[in-house]
Amino acid sequence: MPRHHSLVVPWLLLTACASTGAPPSGKPAPIEQTRQVVEGVRERGGLVLAKDAYGDSATRLVYLDQGWGPPETLWFYHADQGSVLMPYDTLVHLEQADSDKPLILPENLTRFRLLNQHKTLNNPDALPVGFARHGDKVGLTCAACHTSQINYRGTAMRIDGAPALADIIGFLRAVRASLAATLADESKLARFAAAVPGGGGDSARREAARKSLTQTLSWFDSYESANRTTTVEGFGRLDAIGRIINQVIRFTSDPKNSLEPNAPTSFPLLWDAPRHDYVQWTGFSPNAGAGSLGRNTGEVVGVYGQIEVKHYETEQEAKRGYPSTVEANELVAMEESLRNLKSPRWPEDVLPPIDRKLAARGEDLYRTHCVSCHATIDRDDPKRSVVAMITGIDIVGTDDTSASNLVKARAPAGVLEGAISPTGEKYGAELRALALLGDLVTRSVSAKPVAALKAVTNARLHGQEKTAKQGNHTQNSDTNPSADLMSYKARPLNGTWASSPYLHNGSVPTLYDLLLPPAERPKRFSVGRWEYDPRKVGYVSDGQVPFVFDTTVTGNSNRGHEYGVTLPDADRWALVEYLKTL
């Protein structure tokens, strides 16, 4: 039988891998441990500023009803998933490059649209949302990219699972600049050496600090060099798959073999993600079997988890898997917690009330023009499930850089050359980058059999079985085994009002703009304000932030998705009004 999914089949993992697992220990599930830590906590710890660097202001912070209480939210914000970006104490005690103020000062962090927090029991140093401790290291969690804030006339709304506006790469560059400045300035170095736990003012402590900072700076320099691109990601986007693949290349061969991450995509929204049959913008990742654990393991790689790749020549050897920093049990618990996360309703106590008469007109238009790809679901149905609609790029017409890179990218096998693959073949000298990623994900999960068993069991309990992809796209064949990857995935639009900018690459600022013909959509617009435009539905774009989205740059095209673009303007506004109700 031909393996039409051979480049992604490692991610489908396999009951066989999981079935070797030992029974779970008596250790409480991670989320239960966190609930014990934050028992009685009634606040989520959010911190907002009366005014920030880009002119946004908030004096009140609210959280929308999404099915989570403070324990679930706080655990999501700071659960250790296995990311090891840098030494924890280094991040906490670094100064800003151009001043003696702390790097993690809230006023500084908002420049990168990171979400500030007060100290909480599981976040004693008041790190922003999405930062977690792993031993003596600190790293990112999925909350850093999948928690948003929307401001409207002085009120800030925190929305769990919504796409963040975070400029992750801008923040990493600021960390790198602080490291370099500290090493170049003896006064900065002395203050840092005295501030870290166990530090002091003597020369031996300064030299120990210098050595540690030099090692950390070396990693940041290497990461920056391996991910050079002319396409600036900016706020709310990353070429996540491209950067994950480059981390995999780092583990298997040499960072010099890295590929240009020139296809940034917006951070996807997370509510209902565990209920989809396929996820990711191109729909390449299934949720059946241990697929969700594989996907989340890949996410940890992308946020600087570590994997030790081994050269295995037999299946017996390969069963040991690859050692890694991945906290697989946390990932399984996170996926289950996300099942209880609901999309946010339009908050009429904060935003202007919906015009129900106009929305009713829009509902009729939605059923005519939209529902065939974007089904409607009941956010409160505990058994809700989502069948993704996969549409070929030749039909939807949107920027193809992300999908094309996924299909075409190849990399040296490196240490894996001649090793056995999860499908039983021997690797050659070069292979598809997605297959390389699949190998690392599969073998990393193999090393965590208890978590893999939990993931497979949960998928079965929720009725998630492997199914054929649905939608209008080219099917795989012997001559084109990855044809269905030249596609993008449509999903239900519940909560879409909280997920601007739009299209997979964030190239359209508002829902109203998306209903315009491509030639009439904004060609350049600023991204980074938290202030909201409730009429057009999207963040305000008024030029007060340093990042300007240019749709002429590679990966940034705003073409395609020409559905409803010939509607009269009155119908466009009616459709926008209805989308607020979802």
N, C-alpha and C positions, 0 to 999 in steps of 0.2 A: 504494500500500500504506500503511495507517495506521501511524504511528510510535508504537506503544504504549509504547516505552521512550524517548520523545523527551527526557524530562528527565534521563536518565542516559546516553543514547547517546554524548555527548561523551567519557565515560570509556572507552568501548570502543575507542577510538583506533585502532584503525585501522592496519592494515598500510600504508595509503597514506602516512600521515605518516612512518612509520618507513622505508619503502622509499626515501625520498629521501636517507637518510643516507650519508655518506662511510664508507669502510672504517675500522675502528678503527685508531688510531695504534699505534706500537710500545710505548707506555707500558704498564708492567705493570699488571695489575688491582689495584684498591685493596687487596684483602685480601692479595695477594702482597707489596705494599709493606709492609704492616703486619707480615707474617710476617718480612720481612727486618729490620725494626726490632726485633722482640721475639724474634728467633732465639735459641734456647737458654733462653728464659724458661720456667720450669716452674711458676710460681705465678701466680695471677690477681689478687693484690694486695689482696684483701679485708681490711677492718679492722672488727672488732667491739668492742663495749664491754662491760666487766664488769658495768656497770649503766647504764641510761639513764633518761631523764626519766619514762618510763611504767612503770618497774619491771621491764623485760625485761633479762635478763642472758645473756651468752655468753662463755665463755672458750676455746671451740674453734669453728673455722669449717671446714665441709666443703662441697665441690661434688659434686653428684650426677652420675652417668654419663649424659650426654645426647648423646654423639656429638661434642662439641666439646672441643678442647684449649685450653690457655691462649692461644695466638695468636688463635683465633677469638673466644674470650670477650672478650679485651682489646680487640680491634678493634670488636666489637659495642658495648662499653661507651663507646667514645670516638671512633667514626668521625664525621667531619664530614659531615653531611647537608644543611647549608645554613641552619641556624637561626642567627639573629643577634639574640638577646634583648637584649644589652647589651654595652658594652665589656668585654673580657676582664679587663684590669687593674683595672677598677672592682670586679668581683665578687671578685677575688682579694684586694684590699686594703681593702674595706669593713669597718668594724667593725659589731658588733651595735648596734641602736638604743639600747639601754639600758646599754651597757658599752663598754669599750675592747677587748674580746675580738674576734677575727676572726669575721666572719659565717659563714665556711665552717669554723669549728671543728667537729670531729666531734660533740662533745656537743650542739652547736646543731643540726646538720643532722639528727640522729636525731629531733628533735622533729617533723620533717616526714616522717619515715620514708624519707628519702633514704639510700642505701646508701654508706657510707664506703669509701674506698680509700686505700691507701698510695700514695706516689709510684711511678709506673712510667715506662718509657721513653716511652710515648705519653700520659702524664698527669703532667707534671712538677710540677704544683702540687697534686696530691692532691685533685682535684675528685671529687665523688661519681659513682657510676655514672650514665651517661646525660648527661654534660656534655661538650661538645666545642668545640674552638677553630675558628673560621672567620675567618682573617685576624686582625684586631685585635678581633674580637667573640667572644662565647661564646654558645652556645645549647644546646638540649636535643636528644637523639637518642631514638629509640624505646626504647632500653634504660632510660631514666628511668622509663617507665611499664610496661615489660614485663620486669622482673627483680625477683624477690621474695626475701624472706628469711623463713624459718620457724625459730623457736627451740623447742627442747624440752629442758628440764632442763639448761641450760648449753651445749648445742650449737646453733650456728646453721647452717642449710643455705641456701646461695645457689642459686637455681633460675633458670636463664636461660630467658627466654621466658614466664615465669609472670607473672600480673598483680601489679604492685607495690601496696604499701599507701601509696604516696607521696601526700602532700597538696601537690600542685603549686601550687594557688592560695594556700594558706597560706604556702608558701615565697615566692611572688611578693610577697605582702603584707609579709612580713618584709624582703625586699629594698627595697621601697618605703619602709618605715618607716626603714630604715638610711640610705637616700638623703636623706630629709627630715631626719633627726636630724643627719646630717653637715653639711647646709647650714645648719642652725639653730645649730650649735655650732662656734664658731671654733676651739676646741682640736681637735675631731674633724677639721675641715676641714684644719687645719694638719698633723695627723698623716697624713691621707690624701694630701695634696699631696706630702709628703716621702717617702711610701712607694712611690708609683707610679713605674715606670721613667721616668727623665728628670726626675723631680720634684725638689723642693727646698723650702727654707723661706722664700724671698723672696715678696714680695707678688704678683709677676707669676705665679709658679707656683700660688699659692693662687687667684688669679682665673681662671686657665686651668682649674684643677680645679673651681671653682665653676660655670663655664660648662658644662663637660662633665656634671657631676652634675645640673645644672638641666635640660639637654636630656634626659638619661636619665629623670629623675623625671617630666618632662612626658609621656613615652611611657607610663610605668607608670600615671600618673593617667588618661590617655586610655583605656588598656586596661581599667582597673578600671571606669571610667564606662560604657564600651560593653558591659560584661558583667555589669551588676547583675542580681541574681536573689535571690528569697526562698528558693530551694532551695539549701541549703548542700551543696556537693559532698563536702567532707571527705576522709577517707583512702580511697585506692584507687579513686576515681571522678573523672570529668570529663564534662561535656556536650561531648564532643570535637567532634561534628559541629556543634553549635550555635556553639561558639567558632570553629571553622574557618570557618563561614559568616560570622560577624561579622568575621573577618579579611579575607575576600573583599569584604565590604561596605566595609571600610576602604579597600581598594585601588581600588574602582570608584566609590564615591560619597562617603559621609560616615559616620564612626562613629556619628553621631546617629541613623542609620537602623538601628542594630543591633537584633537580636531577643533576647528574654530567653532565656538558656541554662538552662532549668529542667528539663532531662531528663538528669540525669547517668546515665552507664552505667559499669559496671566496666571496667577495662582488660582487653581480651580476651587470652587466652593465644595465644602465637605458634607453638608447635610444630605442624607440619603445615599452617600457614596457606597456604604456597605450593602445597600439594597440593589445596586446596579448589577447587571450581568457582566458588563465590560466597563472599564474606567480608563482614564487618561484621555487627553485631547484627541488622540488618534484612535482610541478604543482598542489599543493593543494588549491591554492587561485584563485578564479575566478574574472574577472573584470566586469562581468555583475552586474546589479543592483547597490547597494551601495558597491559592493565588493572592489573597489579600496579604498574607504574611510575606510573600515574595515581593509584592509591590512596596510594602512598607519597609522591608529590608533595603530595597533600592533607594528609598527616600533617606534612610539613615546614611547610606553611602554618600548621597548627594550633600548631606549636611555634615560631612566630615567624620563619619564613622570609619573605622579601620578594619580591613580584612587581610588575613595572612593567606595568600594563595599557595596551594600545594600542587605539585606535579604528581598526579595519580595515573597509573597505567592500567589498573584493574578496577573492576567494580567493587571488589572487596575492600581495596584501599579507599576508594572514593566514598564509601559509606561513612567514613570518619568526618567528612565535610571539611570546611575551612574554619579555623578559629577566627573570631571577630569580636569587636566591642558591642555588637548588636544586642540589645536587650529584648529578645524575642518575646518573652512573656509579657512585657509591657506593651509591645506592639499588638499582641492578640487582645489584651484587655482594652487597649485604645480603640481598636476596631469595634469591639462589642459596645463600648461606651458611645461611640458615634452612632450606633443604631438608634439610640434614644434622643439624638439631637434632631430637632425639627427646624425647618426653615422659618425665618422670622416673618411675622405679619407686618404690613405697613402700619407704623405706630401713629395713629391719628391724634394721640395726646402730645406728640412732638412735632410731627409733620402735618401739613395742611390736610384736611379731610378729603377723602376720595369723592369725586363727583359720581354718584352711583348711577345716575341716568346716563351719563356719558360712558361710563364703564360698561353698562349693559349693551350699548351700541358696539363697543369695542369687543365684547365677548363674541358677538355674532361674526365680526371680522376675523377674530382669532380662530374660530372654528372653520372658517373658510380658507384662511391663508397660512395657518401656523400649526394646527394641532396634529397634522400628519407626521411631523417630526418631533414636535414638542408636546407630548401628551400631558394631560392634566392629572394630577394625583391628589389624594386627600392627605395632607400633612399629618393628620391625627390618626390615620389608620395604622394600627400596630403591625399589620401584615402587608403594608404597602411594598411593592417591588417595582423595579424599573427595567424595562427592556430598552437598551440603548439603540438609537437609530443611527447607523453609520452611513454617511453620505460621501460619495466619491468627490474628490476635488474637482474633477471634470464637470461635476454637476453644481456643487455649491460655489465654486469659483473663488474661494478665499486664498490668501497667501499660502503657497505650498512649501515654503522653506522648511518648516518643522517636520512635516511628513516626509518630504524628500530626503532630508538629512537622516531620518530614522531608517529609511529604506537603503540608502546608498552608503552610509558610513561603514568603513572597514578599518581594521587595526591589526597590528602584529599580534600573533598569539603569545609571543614572549615565552614565559615560563610554562605556558600551557601547550606549546608545540609538541606534538606526539602524545599528549595526555589523552585519556579517555573522556569523552563528553557525556553529559547526562543521558543522551539518547543512544550511547553505545559506540559511536564512531570515534576515530582518532582525529585530533585536531591537526590541521596543516599549519603552515607558517603564518597564514593570515586568515582572518575570519570576519564575518559581519560583526560590527560593534555591538548590535543588540544581542547576538548570540554570545558574545563575550560577557556582556552584562548578565545574560541569563545563566551562564555557568556560575558566576560568582554568587548570584542570588540563590540558585538551587543548592549549591554546595554549602553556603552559609546556613541556610535553613536546615540542611541535613545534619549539621552539627548541633542543632537545637531540636531534637526529636520530640520532646515533651510539648514545646510550643507548637511545633508542626502538627502534632496530633490534635491539640486543642483547636487549631485553625481549621483543620479538615472536619473535625466533629461539629464545630460551630456552623460551618458552611452547610453541612448535611442537615443539621437541625433547622436551619433557616430555608431549606429547600433550594439551595444554590447548586445547580448541576450544570455541567458543561453543555452549552447550547451553541448553535450556529449564530453568527452575527446577523442581525437584521438590518434592513435599510437598503438604500439604492447605491450600491458600490460594486466594483469589479470583484468577482470571486477569484480566489487563488487557483492556480493551475500548476502543472508540471513545469511549464515554460516560464511562469511568473508566480513563484511561490509566496511572494509578499505583496501581491496586488492589493489586498484589502487594507494595507497600511497606508495607501495613498488616499486617505479619507480623513474626515473629521467627524466627531461624535456629537450628536444633539441629545439633549436631556430635557426633562420637564423644567419649566421656568418658575417653579415656586421659589420665591425669595430672590428672583433675578433683579429686583429693584435695588438690592444691596450688593450688587456684584459688578459695578462699572469699574473701568472702561470695558467695552464689549468687543466681540469676536475673540477667537482663541489667542490672538496676539495683542489684545488691548488696543486696537487701532481705531476704535470709534468711541468717542467720549460719553455719549448718552444714548438712551433707547430711542429718543426722537431722531437723532442723527443716523441711527442704524436703519431707519425706515426711509431715508433719503436715497436717491440714486448715488452710486459711488462717486460720481463726478461732483456731487454737491456736498459730500461729507467733508468735514474739516481736514485739510491736508497737513496742518501743523497745529498742535494744541499743547498746553502745559498740563502736566500731571504731577500731583503731589499734595494738593489741597485736600483737607478733610471736609471742608464746607460743602454742603449738598445743594443741588438744584432740583427741587421736588417737581418742577414742571416738566423739564426735559428728561428727568430721572437719570442722575449721574452726578459725579463730583463736579464742583465748580472748576472751570478752566479759565483763569484770568491773568496768567503770566507772572504771578507772584512767587513761583517756585523755579529753581534752576534747571529743571529738566523739561525740555520741549520735545514732544513726540513728533518725529518727521516721517510721514508715510512714504517717502521716496527712498528710504534706507532699506537695505536688504533685510527681509524678515518682517518689515513693518507695513506692508501694503494693506490698505483698507478696502480693497476690491472684494467683490463677491457678496454672497448672501443677499441676493437681489429679490427678496420676497416682500411684497407689499410696497415696493418703491414707486409704483405707479398710482398708488392710492391718492385721492384728493387730500389736501392738508387736514381738513376736518376729520377725515377717517384716521389719519395718522395719530392725531391727538386722542381720538377715541380709543385706539388700540393701546397707546401708551397708558391711558387711564385704567384700562382693564388689566394691563400687566402689573400695575400696582397692587391689584387685589390678590395676586397669586402668592 
